[in-house]
């Protein structure tokens, strides 16, 4: 990977290493990885915006405070998972949305942990 100066510009030709394979740098377990495109603004506080591309690893443990892709009552959502006082909730990163609390009747499945978000500047 080519380092880049955040100060004064330097001659770029001396740093060119060839082709860059983002799969090699961003995906640790290809067979367990998938991509999803974001729709909505419930995670803007985490730097996740509508139309962003998320890289999701199904093999990772969904531990407290990780951003996950979940299926709640048949619908996909991206939220931060919280384990607190024996309860599980999915918390948005936008104050305009309420956390999703689980009841005994809720059907929820964690599809994977978000490892990277890709969006334009």
ABEGO torsion letter per residue (X at the ends): XBBBBABBBBBAAAABAEBBBAAAAABABAAABBBBBBBEAAAAAAGBBBGBBBBBBAABBBBBGBBBBBBBGGBBBBBBBBBBGGBBBBBBABAABBBBBBBAABBBBBAEBBABBBBBX
